[in-house]
């Protein structure tokens, strides 16, 4: 599943990142790497950004970028 499919309040672990170029570099710089743990805090209305907690960061990610971040939810053990 991808980050945009996680329900608000659920924890996740990043399994892979499909972004390319500058966006990929920025996401990696902020800690969006394989094995990183986070929690989805909020989703904006009408397809706006989502807010996640990742380590000590609180980050807003565009929905299109969130669709390029594959995660495993805390309730689904891999």
N, C-alpha and C positions, 0 to 999 in steps of 0.2 A: 504494500500500500504506500501511498505517497503522503507527505506531510499535510496536504490540504484535506485528506480524508480522516484525519484524527479528530476525535471529539474534544471539545473544550474541557480542560481539566485532566486529560489523560497524559500519561507519560509516554515517551517514545525513545527508541535508540536508532540512530542513523545507520543505515546499512550501505547506502551508496548515494553518490551525487552525480546527476546527469547534466548539470549546467555546463556551459562552455564559456571560454574567453574571460572577459573582465568580471562578469557576474560570478563565475566559478571561483576566481581568485579572491574576490571579496567575501564570498560565503566561507571559503576555507579559512581566510584570515580571521573571521569571526567565530571559528570553531565548528563549522558544519563539516565534520569529518567522520569517516566510518568509526562506529563505536561510541560516538558522543551521545550523551543522554540529555534529554530535555523534557519540557512540559508545555503543552499548548495552553496559553493563558486566555486568549480572546480571538474572536473572529469578527471582522467588520461586516456590516451589512452590504448587500448587493455586490458581492464579489470583491470587496476591498481587501486590504492586507490582513494578515494574521499576526498575532503577537506570540512569541515563544520565549521561554526561559531556557537558556542553554549555558550551563555552568553558571558563571556570575553575570552573564549578559542577559538583557531583555532586548529582543530584536523584533522589529516588524519586517515581515517578509511578504512581498507581493505574491498573490495567488499563483501567477504564472511561474514564479521561481519555486514556490512550495511544491508545485507539481513535478519538479525535477529533483526532488529530494526524497529518496526512498527510505522508508522507516519501518520498524517493527514496533507495534504497540505493546505497552506493558502487559496487557492481558493475553497477548499471543506470544508464546515462547517459541523461539526458533531452535 
